[in-house]
């Protein structure tokens, strides 16, 4: 919920699976205080104010090429925050879109 201590947290909602696990591992590597909520078929990732992940970090964990934004969008039905993406990194930030 948006109330309480997670009001200023942002990040992706990912469909559970191999790709999601690699994205989450990469997010944990690049951000501090990563909160992961496993909901079974999907996983919510929350980081305070700013969540960042790079293509390199995902590929390193996944062991194969990963395209941004395409491969991320396939497994990300939703997200929280303002989402920006390039071919090299994805960022979710707190603030108004």
Secondary structure, DSSP 8 states (H G I E B T S, - for coil): --SGGGTTEEEEEEESSHHHHHHHHHHHHHSSS-EEEE-SSEEEEEEESEEEEEHHHHHHHHSS---TTHHHHHH-SEEESEEEE-SSEEEEESS--
